[in-house]
Amino acid sequence: MHKLIHKRIFWGLVIMSAFIGILIIRLAWVQLLLKDREVPGAEYTLAQMAEIQSERETILDSGRGRLYDRSGKPLAGETIWTAAFFPKNEREGGAAGKDLRRLATVLDVTYSELESRITGLKEPLLWPVSGGKTPKALSPAQAEEVEKLGIDGVRALPFTRRYGNAVSGRQWLGYLSEVSPAAAKKSPTGLRVPLAGTDGLEKTLEPLLQGVGHTEAYAQVDAHGNKLPGSGIKVRAPGNPYYPLSVYTTIDKGLQEGIERLTAESGVKEGAVVVLDSQTGDIEAMVSLPFYDPAKISPEGGEWNNRALQAAVPGSIFKVVTAAAALEAGVTSPEEKFYCSGQFGKYGLSCPHGKGHGPLTLAQGFAVSCNTVFGALAERLSGAQLQAAALALGLGRDIGWQAENTLGQPLLRPLAGEQRGTIFSTLLLDDAGARVQTAIGQRDVTVTPLQAANLVVTLLHSGEVRAPRILQRVAFKNGQTLQNLPAHLAPATAGAISANTSKLLLSWMRLVVTEGTGKRLQNSKWPVAGKSGTAQTMVKGVPRNNQWFIGYGPVDHPRYAVSVAVENVAPGSAHAATKLFGQIFDLLSESSGA
């Protein structure tokens, strides 16, 4: 019995050894005889397939939705050509020296710089701008030349950059920041692109802008990180016909850039400019100062704050509200005569430098911005009347475009962060001194540059308040419209300013330019109208001024309403807001072909 068991074990071992021997011979045959044989349906030999360990890839497009201006020009998500370098196969040798020298010339770098960056490269490199990390944009001609050189591991590829390389005043765009690993796992883009909107449109539109996957360029490498011989660089994309989405704004990119240039040249350090279409109330340009770089956000610096949506002391531009309140209440008339000695006599109120204007009508008092005239009107008005007029003109409340249950959001507010501003503190509504200071745009009054521009649009529409709009349409990747976002009104519950009062105030704004504080604008390429303002403020205990100018043009057929706010300037400084207002309208006339 034992002999039989031993015999079976012996023959079992013999059979197993024979089977193992056959496997060894088979593997040796594959290794030695078939290593150079191609695998049907594959582009590599068996030996090369055995060496493939992984891929080296670089992201060309995060898959995030794009933002465009009203004409389809990119604002966030612009596709450029850039040079991509992948790890080379060291056994195949490098590119010819003359090819690399030509490539260096195309990239506008030295040969030594190029060589040092790509020698021993183990991870893909998108050639960066000088001194930065973002990929360098190539012209179509440069991209074509990179491709013609045919250097192994080097390609000109389309790359979608979120923003340009320059600082700008487009804080309404917002910026992106890294999300937590937990949040990234829930994102459709996965861990590879862990970014989300943190402010501006990037934040308010986050649910729409999230993509469904990224596009990447990749190369296959061996266990040593070398690109496989003869392998090419391939591009892998989600292939979804509907995403990423395209969001079209009301912004005119050319106008936005032009105003950014003007503000930079003016030397203005803090403030904002808003340009609205006078017919629709759409935002055509919105510039905030100081400029910001969305790729380099400094939390403590605050440059990313959109000054156009932040309330500031308005000074005499608020006299538009006071005049409207007095006319609506019937406590004055355009022909009423006043006398200004330079001193109001109470509440510390006086005209600038105590210089009197002498006898003047209400219309003339508006044109020269006489504090005595408006102090007298304030004493005849109640705080409630001043407050109601302000609300009716779109001040002291939210006015930005919004919609409920739109694009999957319970409340879509593209201009989130818009401040309401204030007219009175509740305790001072019936205080005479508070009313007088309020009437000239001081005390507790604060207004945003967006509200100030929209106030002019309201007058141009006979007291009808429009909601400033910055979005107009959302479309799928294939161009099909997902949803149009029509303009709407923003009426006050307390009612509206009458058409007659609106018309009268508009005519007085023209008087400001022809006879009053805006005389320097008489030489503008377009006839314009407006209202100036200078507000006294305190910044860290130091007296400072806010300068304003708001208005419209051309006078005979208004096309634009503009507000300019220059904040935190030294008292006695030249009125930069008025000058910049004139330059902006000259730019508008040129861009309109006038």
C-alpha positions as CSV (number, residue, x, y, z in Angstrom):
1,M,0.0,0.0,0.0
2,H,2.8,2.4,0.9
3,K,4.7,1.5,-2.3
4,L,1.7,2.4,-4.3
5,I,1.3,5.8,-2.6
6,H,5.1,6.6,-3.1
7,K,4.8,5.6,-6.8
8,R,1.9,8.0,-7.3
9,I,3.8,10.8,-5.6
10,F,6.8,10.2,-7.8
11,W,4.9,10.3,-11.0
12,G,3.0,13.4,-9.9
13,L,6.2,15.2,-9.3
14,V,7.5,14.1,-12.7
15,I,4.5,15.4,-14.4
16,M,4.6,18.7,-12.5
17,S,8.3,19.1,-13.3
18,A,7.6,18.5,-16.9
19,F,4.8,21.0,-17.0
20,I,7.1,23.7,-15.3
21,G,9.8,22.8,-17.8
22,I,7.5,23.4,-20.7
23,L,6.5,26.8,-19.3
24,I,10.1,27.8,-18.9
25,I,10.8,26.8,-22.5
26,R,7.8,28.7,-23.6
27,L,8.8,31.9,-21.8
28,A,12.3,31.6,-23.1
29,W,10.9,31.2,-26.6
30,V,8.7,34.3,-26.2
31,Q,11.6,36.3,-24.8
32,L,14.3,35.2,-27.3
33,L,12.5,34.4,-30.5
34,L,9.4,36.7,-30.4
35,K,10.7,39.8,-28.7
36,D,10.7,41.8,-32.0
37,R,7.5,40.4,-33.3
38,E,4.6,42.9,-33.4
39,V,1.4,42.1,-31.5
40,P,-1.6,42.1,-33.8
41,G,-3.7,45.3,-33.2
42,A,-0.9,46.9,-31.2
43,E,1.8,49.3,-32.1
44,Y,4.6,47.8,-30.0
45,T,6.5,44.5,-30.0
46,L,6.1,41.9,-27.2
47,A,9.3,43.1,-25.5
48,Q,8.1,46.7,-25.5
49,M,4.7,45.7,-24.2
50,A,6.5,44.0,-21.3
51,E,8.3,47.1,-20.5
52,I,5.3,49.4,-20.4
53,Q,4.7,50.4,-16.8
54,S,2.7,53.6,-17.0
55,E,2.0,56.8,-18.8
56,R,3.2,60.4,-18.3
57,E,0.5,62.9,-18.9
58,T,-0.1,66.7,-18.7
59,I,-3.5,68.3,-18.5
60,L,-4.3,70.6,-21.4
61,D,-7.9,71.5,-20.4
62,S,-9.4,71.2,-17.0
63,G,-12.9,70.8,-18.5
64,R,-14.2,73.9,-16.7
65,G,-16.9,76.0,-18.5
66,R,-15.8,79.0,-20.5
67,L,-16.8,82.7,-20.0
68,Y,-17.1,84.9,-23.0
69,D,-17.9,88.6,-23.7
70,R,-21.0,89.7,-25.6
71,S,-19.3,88.9,-29.0
72,G,-17.9,85.6,-28.1
73,K,-14.4,86.8,-27.2
74,P,-12.9,84.7,-24.4
75,L,-12.7,86.1,-20.9
76,A,-11.9,82.9,-18.9
77,G,-11.0,79.7,-20.7
78,E,-9.0,80.9,-23.7
79,T,-7.3,78.2,-25.9
80,I,-3.7,79.0,-26.9
81,W,-0.9,77.0,-28.6
82,T,2.0,76.0,-26.4
83,A,5.1,73.9,-26.6
84,A,4.9,70.5,-24.7
85,F,8.0,68.5,-23.8
86,F,7.8,64.8,-22.8
87,P,10.5,62.5,-21.4
88,K,12.6,61.2,-24.2
89,N,14.1,57.8,-24.6
90,E,17.7,58.2,-23.6
91,R,18.7,55.1,-25.6
92,E,17.6,56.8,-28.8
93,G,19.8,59.9,-28.2
94,G,18.7,63.5,-28.3
95,A,17.6,65.8,-31.1
96,A,20.1,67.4,-33.4
97,G,21.7,70.4,-32.0
98,K,20.6,72.6,-34.8
99,D,17.0,71.6,-34.3
100,L,17.2,72.5,-30.6
101,R,18.8,75.8,-31.4
102,R,16.0,76.6,-33.8
103,L,13.5,75.6,-31.2
104,A,15.1,77.9,-28.6
105,T,14.8,80.7,-31.1
106,V,11.1,80.0,-31.6
107,L,10.5,80.0,-27.9
108,D,12.6,83.2,-27.5
109,V,15.0,81.6,-25.0
110,T,18.7,80.8,-25.0
111,Y,19.9,77.4,-26.1
112,S,21.5,76.7,-22.7
113,E,18.3,77.5,-20.9
114,L,16.3,75.2,-23.1
115,E,18.9,72.4,-22.8
116,S,19.1,72.7,-19.0
117,R,15.3,72.5,-18.6
118,I,14.7,69.4,-20.8
119,T,17.8,67.4,-20.0
120,G,16.8,64.4,-17.8
121,L,13.1,65.4,-18.0
122,K,11.0,62.7,-16.2
123,E,7.6,64.5,-16.3
124,P,5.9,66.4,-19.1
125,L,6.6,70.1,-19.3
126,L,4.5,72.9,-20.8
127,W,7.0,75.6,-21.6
128,P,6.3,78.5,-19.2
129,V,6.3,82.2,-19.7
130,S,9.5,83.9,-18.6
131,G,9.7,84.0,-14.8
132,G,6.3,82.3,-14.4
133,K,4.6,79.0,-14.3
134,T,1.7,79.4,-16.8
135,P,2.4,78.0,-20.3
136,K,3.8,80.4,-22.9
137,A,1.4,81.2,-25.7
138,L,2.7,80.6,-29.2
139,S,1.5,82.3,-32.4
140,P,0.1,80.0,-35.1
141,A,3.3,80.4,-37.1
142,Q,5.4,79.5,-34.0
143,A,3.3,76.4,-33.3
144,E,3.6,75.3,-37.0
145,E,7.4,75.7,-36.8
146,V,7.6,73.6,-33.6
147,E,5.6,70.8,-35.4
148,K,7.8,71.0,-38.5
149,L,11.0,70.5,-36.5
150,G,9.7,67.0,-35.7
151,I,11.7,66.7,-32.5
152,D,10.9,63.5,-30.6
153,G,8.9,64.2,-27.5
154,V,8.2,67.8,-28.4
155,R,4.8,69.0,-29.7
156,A,2.8,72.2,-30.2
157,L,-0.5,71.5,-28.4
158,P,-3.7,73.5,-27.7
159,F,-3.8,74.5,-24.1
160,T,-6.8,76.1,-22.3
161,R,-5.6,78.8,-19.9
162,R,-8.1,80.2,-17.5
163,Y,-6.8,83.7,-17.5
164,G,-4.2,85.8,-19.3
165,N,-0.8,86.7,-17.8
166,A,-1.6,90.3,-17.0
167,V,-3.3,92.0,-14.0
168,S,-6.7,93.5,-14.7
169,G,-9.7,95.2,-13.2
170,R,-12.1,92.3,-13.9
171,Q,-12.7,91.3,-10.3
172,W,-16.2,90.4,-11.3
173,L,-14.6,87.3,-12.9
174,G,-13.3,86.1,-9.5
175,Y,-10.6,83.4,-9.2
176,L,-10.1,79.7,-8.5
177,S,-8.5,78.1,-5.5
178,E,-7.8,74.5,-4.4
179,V,-10.5,72.6,-2.7
180,S,-10.2,70.0,0.0
181,P,-9.4,66.4,-1.0
182,A,-12.8,65.3,0.2
183,A,-14.5,68.0,-2.0
184,A,-12.3,67.1,-4.9
185,K,-13.4,63.5,-4.8
186,K,-17.0,64.6,-5.2
187,S,-16.1,66.9,-8.2
188,P,-16.8,65.6,-11.7
189,T,-13.2,66.5,-12.6
190,G,-11.9,64.3,-9.9
191,L,-8.6,64.6,-7.9
192,R,-6.6,65.7,-11.0
193,V,-8.2,69.2,-11.2
194,P,-9.1,70.1,-7.6
195,L,-10.0,73.8,-8.2
196,A,-13.3,75.6,-7.6
197,G,-14.6,79.2,-7.9
198,T,-13.9,81.3,-4.9
199,D,-15.2,84.7,-5.8
200,G,-17.0,86.6,-8.6
201,L,-18.7,84.7,-11.5
202,E,-16.4,81.8,-10.9
203,K,-18.1,81.2,-7.5
204,T,-21.7,82.2,-8.4
205,L,-21.6,80.0,-11.5
206,E,-19.6,77.1,-9.9
207,P,-22.4,74.5,-10.5
208,L,-22.5,75.4,-14.2
209,L,-18.8,75.7,-14.8
210,Q,-17.8,72.4,-13.3
211,G,-16.7,70.1,-16.1
212,V,-17.2,66.4,-16.8
213,G,-13.6,65.5,-17.2
214,H,-10.2,66.9,-18.3
215,T,-8.3,66.7,-21.6
216,E,-4.8,65.4,-21.4
217,A,-1.8,64.7,-23.6
218,Y,0.1,61.6,-22.7
219,A,3.0,59.3,-23.7
220,Q,3.7,55.7,-22.7
221,V,6.9,55.1,-20.8
222,D,8.9,52.1,-19.6
223,A,9.9,51.2,-16.0
224,H,12.7,53.8,-16.1
225,G,10.4,56.6,-17.1
226,N,11.8,56.7,-20.7
227,K,9.3,57.2,-23.5
228,L,8.9,54.0,-25.4
229,P,10.8,54.0,-28.7
230,G,8.6,55.1,-31.6
231,S,5.7,55.9,-29.4
232,G,3.8,59.1,-30.1
233,I,2.2,61.7,-28.0
234,K,-1.6,61.3,-27.8
235,V,-4.5,63.4,-26.6
236,R,-7.3,62.0,-24.5
237,A,-10.6,63.9,-24.0
238,P,-14.0,63.2,-22.5
239,G,-15.7,63.5,-25.9
240,N,-18.9,65.0,-24.4
241,P,-20.8,67.1,-27.0
242,Y,-22.5,69.2,-24.4
243,Y,-19.8,70.1,-21.9
244,P,-18.0,72.3,-20.9
245,L,-20.7,75.0,-21.0
246,S,-20.2,78.4,-22.5
247,V,-21.4,81.4,-20.6
248,Y,-21.9,84.7,-22.5
249,T,-21.7,87.9,-20.5
250,T,-22.8,91.4,-21.5
251,I,-19.2,92.7,-21.2
252,D,-17.6,94.3,-24.2
253,K,-14.0,93.0,-23.9
254,G,-12.5,95.7,-26.1
255,L,-14.1,98.4,-24.1
256,Q,-13.1,96.8,-20.8
257,E,-9.5,96.6,-21.9
258,G,-9.6,100.3,-23.1
259,I,-10.9,101.5,-19.8
260,E,-8.4,99.4,-17.9
261,R,-5.7,101.1,-20.0
262,L,-7.1,104.6,-19.3
263,T,-7.3,104.0,-15.5
264,A,-3.8,102.7,-15.4
265,E,-2.5,105.7,-17.3
266,S,-4.5,108.1,-15.1
267,G,-2.6,107.0,-12.0
268,V,-5.7,106.3,-10.0
269,K,-4.9,103.8,-7.2
270,E,-8.3,103.0,-5.8
271,G,-11.9,103.1,-7.1
272,A,-14.0,101.8,-9.9
273,V,-15.6,102.6,-13.3
274,V,-18.9,101.2,-14.5
275,V,-20.3,101.6,-18.0
276,L,-23.9,100.6,-18.6
277,D,-25.9,100.4,-21.9
278,S,-28.4,103.2,-21.4
279,Q,-31.1,101.4,-23.2
280,T,-30.9,98.0,-21.5
281,G,-29.0,98.6,-18.3
282,D,-26.5,95.9,-19.3
283,I,-23.0,96.1,-17.9
284,E,-20.6,96.7,-20.8
285,A,-17.5,97.4,-18.7
286,M,-16.8,97.2,-15.0
287,V,-13.3,98.1,-13.8
288,S,-12.0,97.9,-10.2
289,L,-8.9,99.4,-8.8
290,P,-6.3,98.3,-7.7
291,F,-6.0,95.6,-10.4
292,Y,-5.6,92.0,-9.4
293,D,-4.0,88.8,-10.7
294,P,-6.4,85.9,-10.5
295,A,-3.5,83.5,-10.5
296,K,-1.8,85.2,-7.6
297,I,-4.4,86.1,-5.0
298,S,-3.2,87.8,-1.8
299,P,-5.9,87.3,0.9
300,E,-4.4,90.1,3.0
301,G,-4.0,92.5,0.0
302,G,-7.7,92.7,-0.9
303,E,-7.1,93.5,-4.5
304,W,-9.6,90.8,-5.5
305,N,-12.4,92.9,-3.9
306,N,-14.7,94.4,-6.6
307,R,-14.9,98.1,-5.7
308,A,-17.7,98.6,-8.2
309,L,-20.0,96.6,-5.9
310,Q,-18.7,98.1,-2.6
311,A,-20.5,101.1,-1.1
312,A,-18.5,104.3,-0.5
313,V,-19.4,107.9,0.6
314,P,-20.8,109.6,-2.6
315,G,-20.6,113.3,-1.8
316,S,-22.5,115.7,-4.1
317,I,-23.6,113.1,-6.6
318,F,-26.3,112.3,-4.0
319,K,-27.7,115.8,-4.6
320,V,-29.5,114.1,-7.5
321,V,-31.6,112.3,-4.9
322,T,-32.1,115.3,-2.8
323,A,-33.3,117.4,-5.8
324,A,-35.6,114.5,-6.8
325,A,-37.1,114.3,-3.3
326,A,-37.7,118.0,-3.1
327,L,-39.3,118.2,-6.5
328,E,-41.5,115.2,-5.9
329,A,-42.6,116.6,-2.5
330,G,-43.4,120.0,-4.0
331,V,-41.3,121.9,-1.5
332,T,-39.4,123.8,-4.2
333,S,-39.4,124.6,-7.9
334,P,-36.7,125.0,-10.6
335,E,-37.1,128.8,-10.5
336,E,-36.9,129.3,-6.8
337,K,-34.2,131.8,-5.8
338,F,-31.7,131.1,-3.1
339,Y,-28.8,133.1,-1.8
340,C,-25.4,131.6,-0.9
341,S,-23.0,133.5,1.3
342,G,-20.6,130.6,1.5
343,Q,-21.8,129.6,5.0
344,F,-25.0,127.8,5.8
345,G,-24.8,128.9,9.4
346,K,-25.4,125.6,11.2
347,Y,-24.4,121.9,11.3
348,G,-20.9,123.0,10.2
349,L,-22.1,123.2,6.6
350,S,-20.4,125.5,4.1
351,C,-19.6,125.7,0.4
352,P,-16.0,124.8,-0.5
353,H,-13.5,127.2,1.0
354,G,-16.4,129.3,2.3
355,K,-16.8,131.0,-1.0
356,G,-20.4,132.2,-1.7
357,H,-22.3,131.7,-4.9
358,G,-24.5,134.7,-4.4
359,P,-28.1,134.6,-5.7
360,L,-29.0,131.6,-7.8
361,T,-31.9,129.4,-8.8
362,L,-32.3,125.7,-7.8
363,A,-31.1,124.7,-11.3
364,Q,-28.0,126.9,-10.9
365,G,-27.5,125.6,-7.4
366,F,-27.5,122.0,-8.9
367,A,-25.0,123.0,-11.6
368,V,-22.5,124.5,-9.2
369,S,-23.2,122.0,-6.5
370,C,-24.1,124.6,-3.8
371,N,-24.2,123.1,-0.3
372,T,-26.3,126.0,1.0
373,V,-29.1,125.3,-1.5
374,F,-29.3,121.6,-0.7
375,G,-29.0,122.2,3.1
376,A,-32.1,124.5,2.8
377,L,-34.0,121.7,0.8
378,A,-33.0,119.1,3.5
379,E,-34.6,121.2,6.2
380,R,-37.9,121.2,4.3
381,L,-37.9,117.4,3.7
382,S,-38.4,114.6,6.2
383,G,-35.9,111.8,6.5
384,A,-38.6,109.4,5.1
385,Q,-38.9,111.5,1.9
386,L,-35.2,111.5,1.3
387,Q,-35.1,107.7,2.0
388,A,-38.0,107.0,-0.3
389,A,-36.4,109.0,-3.2
390,A,-33.2,107.1,-2.8
391,L,-34.9,103.8,-2.9
392,A,-37.0,104.8,-5.9
393,L,-33.7,105.6,-7.7
394,G,-32.2,102.3,-6.9
395,L,-30.0,103.3,-3.9
396,G,-29.9,101.7,-0.5
397,R,-31.0,98.3,-1.8
398,D,-29.9,95.4,-4.1
399,I,-30.4,96.2,-7.8
400,G,-28.3,93.5,-9.5
401,W,-30.0,91.1,-11.9
402,Q,-31.2,87.9,-10.3
403,A,-33.5,85.0,-11.0
404,E,-35.2,82.2,-9.0
405,N,-35.0,78.5,-10.0
406,T,-32.8,79.2,-12.9
407,L,-30.1,76.8,-14.3
408,G,-30.6,74.5,-11.4
409,Q,-30.0,77.2,-8.7
410,P,-32.7,78.3,-6.3
411,L,-31.5,81.9,-6.6
412,L,-29.0,82.9,-9.3
413,R,-27.3,86.2,-8.4
414,P,-24.2,86.6,-10.6
415,L,-23.1,89.8,-8.8
416,A,-23.1,88.2,-5.4
417,G,-21.3,90.4,-2.9
418,E,-23.1,93.5,-4.1
419,Q,-23.5,95.9,-1.2
420,R,-26.8,97.7,-0.6
421,G,-25.3,100.9,0.7
422,T,-27.1,103.1,3.3
423,I,-29.0,106.3,3.4
424,F,-29.7,106.9,7.2
425,S,-28.8,105.0,10.3
426,T,-32.2,104.2,11.9
427,L,-31.6,106.4,14.9
428,L,-30.9,109.6,12.9
429,L,-33.8,109.5,10.4
430,D,-35.5,112.6,11.9
431,D,-32.4,114.5,13.1
432,A,-32.2,117.8,11.2
433,G,-28.4,117.9,11.2
434,A,-28.3,114.3,9.9
435,R,-30.8,115.2,7.1
436,V,-28.7,118.2,6.0
437,Q,-25.4,116.2,5.9
438,T,-27.3,113.3,4.2
439,A,-28.6,115.7,1.6
440,I,-25.1,116.5,0.4
441,G,-24.0,112.9,0.4
442,Q,-22.2,112.8,3.7
443,R,-22.9,111.3,7.1
444,D,-24.2,107.7,6.8
445,V,-24.7,107.8,3.0
446,T,-22.9,105.1,1.0
447,V,-23.5,104.2,-2.7
448,T,-21.8,101.7,-5.0
449,P,-20.4,102.7,-8.4
450,L,-22.9,100.2,-10.0
451,Q,-25.8,101.9,-8.2
452,A,-24.5,105.3,-9.2
453,A,-24.4,104.4,-12.9
454,N,-27.8,102.7,-12.7
455,L,-29.3,105.8,-11.1
456,V,-28.5,107.6,-14.4
457,V,-30.1,104.8,-16.4
458,T,-33.2,105.2,-14.2
459,L,-33.5,108.9,-15.0
460,L,-33.0,108.1,-18.7
461,H,-36.0,105.7,-18.4
462,S,-38.3,108.3,-16.7
463,G,-37.8,106.8,-13.3
464,E,-38.0,103.1,-14.2
465,V,-35.3,101.2,-12.4
466,R,-33.6,98.4,-14.4
467,A,-31.6,95.6,-12.9
468,P,-28.0,95.7,-14.2
469,R,-27.3,92.5,-16.0
470,I,-23.9,90.8,-16.6
471,L,-25.1,87.5,-18.0
472,Q,-27.1,87.0,-21.2
473,R,-26.9,83.4,-22.3
474,V,-25.6,79.9,-21.4
475,A,-24.9,77.4,-24.2
476,F,-23.8,73.9,-24.6
477,K,-20.4,73.0,-26.1
478,N,-22.0,72.4,-29.4
479,G,-23.5,75.9,-29.5
480,Q,-27.0,74.9,-28.6
481,T,-28.6,77.4,-26.2
482,L,-29.2,76.0,-22.7
483,Q,-31.0,79.1,-21.5
484,N,-31.3,82.8,-22.3
485,L,-31.2,85.2,-19.3
486,P,-33.5,88.1,-20.2
487,A,-33.2,91.6,-18.6
488,H,-35.7,92.6,-16.0
489,L,-36.7,95.6,-13.9
490,A,-35.9,96.3,-10.2
491,P,-38.8,98.5,-9.0
492,A,-38.9,99.9,-5.5
493,T,-41.9,99.0,-3.3
494,A,-42.2,102.7,-2.3
495,G,-42.9,103.8,-5.9
496,A,-40.9,105.6,-8.6
497,I,-39.7,109.1,-9.5
498,S,-41.9,110.8,-12.0
499,A,-41.0,111.2,-15.7
500,N,-41.2,115.0,-15.3
501,T,-38.7,115.1,-12.4
502,S,-36.4,112.7,-14.3
503,K,-36.4,114.9,-17.4
504,L,-35.7,118.0,-15.3
505,L,-32.7,116.4,-13.5
506,L,-31.3,115.2,-16.8
507,S,-31.4,118.7,-18.2
508,W,-29.7,120.0,-15.0
509,M,-26.9,117.4,-15.5
510,R,-26.3,119.0,-18.9
511,L,-26.1,122.4,-17.1
512,V,-23.4,121.0,-14.9
513,V,-21.2,120.6,-18.0
514,T,-22.1,123.8,-19.7
515,E,-22.1,126.2,-16.7
516,G,-21.1,124.3,-13.5
517,T,-18.5,122.0,-12.0
518,G,-18.1,119.9,-15.1
519,K,-17.0,122.7,-17.5
520,R,-13.8,120.9,-18.4
521,L,-16.0,118.3,-20.3
522,Q,-17.2,120.9,-22.8
523,N,-14.5,119.8,-25.2
524,S,-15.5,116.2,-25.2
525,K,-15.9,114.5,-28.6
526,W,-19.5,113.8,-27.6
527,P,-21.8,116.3,-25.8
528,V,-22.1,114.8,-22.3
529,A,-24.0,115.5,-19.1
530,G,-23.4,114.6,-15.5
531,K,-22.9,115.4,-11.8
532,S,-19.7,115.7,-9.9
533,G,-19.1,114.9,-6.2
534,T,-16.4,115.1,-3.6
535,A,-16.9,113.3,-0.3
536,Q,-14.9,113.9,2.9
537,T,-13.9,110.6,4.6
538,M,-11.4,109.4,7.2
539,V,-9.0,106.5,6.4
540,K,-7.2,105.2,9.5
541,G,-7.7,108.5,11.1
542,V,-6.4,110.5,8.2
543,P,-8.7,113.0,6.2
544,R,-9.2,111.7,2.7
545,N,-11.6,112.4,-0.2
546,N,-13.7,110.3,-2.6
547,Q,-14.1,111.9,-6.0
548,W,-17.1,111.0,-8.2
549,F,-18.5,111.8,-11.6
550,I,-21.6,110.2,-13.0
551,G,-23.4,111.0,-16.3
552,Y,-24.5,110.0,-19.7
553,G,-23.9,110.7,-23.4
554,P,-24.2,111.6,-26.1
555,V,-26.8,114.1,-24.8
556,D,-29.1,114.1,-27.9
557,H,-29.3,110.3,-28.1
558,P,-27.9,108.7,-24.9
559,R,-26.1,105.4,-25.4
560,Y,-24.1,105.0,-22.2
561,A,-24.4,105.8,-18.5
562,V,-21.1,106.0,-16.7
563,S,-20.0,106.3,-13.1
564,V,-16.4,107.0,-12.0
565,A,-15.3,106.7,-8.4
566,V,-11.8,107.7,-7.3
567,E,-11.3,106.8,-3.7
568,N,-8.9,107.7,-0.9
569,V,-7.2,110.7,-2.4
570,A,-5.6,113.6,-0.6
571,P,-7.9,116.6,0.1
572,G,-7.3,119.3,-2.5
573,S,-6.2,116.9,-5.2
574,A,-7.3,117.7,-8.8
575,H,-10.6,116.1,-9.7
576,A,-9.4,112.9,-11.4
577,A,-12.9,111.5,-11.6
578,T,-14.1,114.2,-13.9
579,K,-11.0,114.0,-16.2
580,L,-11.3,110.2,-16.4
581,F,-15.1,110.4,-17.2
582,G,-14.3,112.6,-20.2
583,Q,-11.5,110.3,-21.4
584,I,-13.9,107.3,-21.1
585,F,-16.5,109.1,-23.2
586,D,-13.9,110.0,-25.8
587,L,-13.0,106.3,-26.0
588,L,-16.7,105.4,-26.3
589,S,-17.2,107.9,-29.2
590,E,-14.1,106.4,-31.0
591,S,-15.2,102.8,-30.5
592,S,-18.7,103.8,-31.9
593,G,-17.2,105.4,-34.9
594,A,-18.5,108.8,-34.1
